[in-house]
Amino acid sequence: MTETPPPVGVDLFEVDRLLLAEAAEPPVPSRDAEARDRVWDMAVRANPALFDGPVVACGGLEWTGPRVLRLSWVRVTYRHYALRRVPGAAALPSLFVNVVQPTDDGRVLAARMSPSTAAPGRWQLPGGSVEPPPDGTVLDEPALAGQAARELLEELGNGVPPEDLKLWIVTRGGNGSVGLTYRAPLLPEVTLRADFTAAAAAERAQGREPELDAIALVRSADELAGLSGPHADYLEPIVRRCFSGRR
């Protein structure tokens, strides 16, 4: 078994098979836990929309064979990541799924986070944090594809079956965060925009602010750079890879 190299900028790993194994959360010293809770409480006061729900963190990555990556995962809650703001404390990297959605005219979709989210105004791919499976069930590749498909449906109104999503690349970026990037089938622009508008309207009809407030279709990394506002660190490398002709 070979450990993956330490992160340099944003790493992109080409993976044909992903192996998953659950691991226990490392103990958090009481002093760090108290500081974590204070940081979290301050964040919630600033943004009451934050929710300390269950989430999956990345416990480690290692190669077990050519293009076969073993990922250990850990059950935590969102509060865990407040450790990043505690001097001297160690926080596990986050784990998320996202989706490259191409159009039939050769562009890919980028989405902007709404003001009520933890990253207001940030451009990224549609997706979200990985959630832990219910007791007695496993977290495997089909389950992860199912979570990616659910994010597409909730955020874009795009009802792509999980089996039509293909794991395309694994990224590792800021704070060591690991992203599992899937690729969706081609869709026309008119379909994407109509579905997104309908999904946003359905959220507002339920009294909720949509997680995304805008989408853009780009055909190059240069066009992506023209989108004003912060960008997720993985976004430019992923878009550049989309137009490089690889995979």
FENDA-V10349 format. One record per residue. N is the residue number from 1. D_FIRST is the distance of its C-alpha to the first C-alpha in Angstrom with 2 decimals. Layout:
BEGIN
N:D_FIRST ; N:D_FIRST
END
This chain:
BEGIN
1:0.00 ; 2:3.79 ; 3:6.68 ; 4:9.59 ; 5:12.51 ; 6:15.42 ; 7:18.09 ; 8:20.89 ; 9:23.71 ; 10:22.39 ; 11:19.03 ; 12:18.94 ; 13:15.84 ; 14:16.71 ; 15:15.16 ; 16:16.27 ; 17:14.71 ; 18:14.05 ; 19:12.76 ; 20:14.57 ; 21:14.74 ; 22:17.58 ; 23:17.44 ; 24:20.52 ; 25:22.22 ; 26:22.11 ; 27:25.64 ; 28:27.96 ; 29:30.58 ; 30:34.06 ; 31:35.33 ; 32:32.62 ; 33:33.23 ; 34:36.93 ; 35:36.47 ; 36:34.12 ; 37:36.85 ; 38:39.50 ; 39:37.64 ; 40:37.04 ; 41:40.70 ; 42:41.88 ; 43:39.78 ; 44:41.26 ; 45:44.75 ; 46:44.21 ; 47:42.78 ; 48:43.81 ; 49:41.81 ; 50:38.56 ; 51:37.33 ; 52:35.01 ; 53:33.48 ; 54:30.18 ; 55:27.20 ; 56:23.39 ; 57:21.36 ; 58:17.74 ; 59:15.86 ; 60:12.61 ; 61:10.39 ; 62:6.75 ; 63:5.82 ; 64:4.84 ; 65:7.36 ; 66:10.46 ; 67:12.03 ; 68:10.28 ; 69:9.78 ; 70:9.36 ; 71:12.30 ; 72:13.68 ; 73:17.45 ; 74:20.33 ; 75:24.03 ; 76:26.32 ; 77:29.61 ; 78:30.66 ; 79:32.17 ; 80:28.75 ; 81:28.56 ; 82:31.79 ; 83:29.74 ; 84:29.04 ; 85:32.72 ; 86:32.82 ; 87:32.65 ; 88:29.96 ; 89:28.38 ; 90:24.79 ; 91:24.35 ; 92:21.33 ; 93:20.84 ; 94:22.74 ; 95:21.51 ; 96:23.93 ; 97:24.68 ; 98:27.05 ; 99:28.65 ; 100:29.83 ; 101:33.29 ; 102:34.86 ; 103:38.56 ; 104:40.28 ; 105:41.74 ; 106:38.49 ; 107:37.95 ; 108:35.37 ; 109:36.18 ; 110:35.72 ; 111:36.98 ; 112:38.58 ; 113:38.20 ; 114:41.53 ; 115:43.20 ; 116:42.54 ; 117:38.73 ; 118:36.44 ; 119:36.14 ; 120:39.66 ; 121:40.24 ; 122:36.62 ; 123:35.75 ; 124:32.50 ; 125:31.30 ; 126:32.50 ; 127:30.06 ; 128:29.32 ; 129:27.16 ; 130:25.13 ; 131:27.06 ; 132:25.79 ; 133:26.64 ; 134:29.58 ; 135:29.12 ; 136:28.29 ; 137:26.60 ; 138:23.02 ; 139:21.52 ; 140:20.05 ; 141:20.43 ; 142:24.11 ; 143:24.89 ; 144:23.54 ; 145:25.55 ; 146:28.46 ; 147:28.27 ; 148:28.23 ; 149:31.22 ; 150:33.02 ; 151:32.70 ; 152:34.20 ; 153:37.02 ; 154:37.81 ; 155:37.69 ; 156:38.91 ; 157:40.61 ; 158:38.46 ; 159:37.95 ; 160:35.11 ; 161:33.65 ; 162:29.96 ; 163:29.29 ; 164:30.63 ; 165:28.02 ; 166:24.97 ; 167:21.79 ; 168:22.16 ; 169:20.08 ; 170:18.09 ; 171:19.56 ; 172:18.99 ; 173:22.22 ; 174:24.62 ; 175:23.63 ; 176:20.02 ; 177:21.34 ; 178:19.26 ; 179:21.30 ; 180:20.77 ; 181:23.36 ; 182:25.10 ; 183:27.78 ; 184:31.10 ; 185:33.76 ; 186:36.52 ; 187:39.53 ; 188:42.89 ; 189:43.68 ; 190:46.67 ; 191:44.58 ; 192:42.04 ; 193:44.83 ; 194:46.88 ; 195:44.02 ; 196:43.09 ; 197:46.74 ; 198:47.15 ; 199:44.05 ; 200:45.26 ; 201:48.75 ; 202:47.50 ; 203:45.69 ; 204:48.83 ; 205:50.97 ; 206:48.99 ; 207:49.66 ; 208:46.15 ; 209:45.17 ; 210:42.75 ; 211:39.32 ; 212:39.78 ; 213:43.10 ; 214:42.71 ; 215:40.78 ; 216:40.83 ; 217:39.98 ; 218:38.80 ; 219:38.36 ; 220:36.69 ; 221:34.94 ; 222:38.38 ; 223:39.99 ; 224:37.35 ; 225:38.19 ; 226:41.75 ; 227:41.03 ; 228:42.41 ; 229:40.58 ; 230:37.07 ; 231:34.08 ; 232:30.64 ; 233:28.30 ; 234:26.20 ; 235:29.39 ; 236:30.35 ; 237:26.97 ; 238:26.79 ; 239:30.42 ; 240:30.01 ; 241:27.15 ; 242:29.47 ; 243:32.08 ; 244:29.99 ; 245:30.04 ; 246:26.24 ; 247:24.98
END
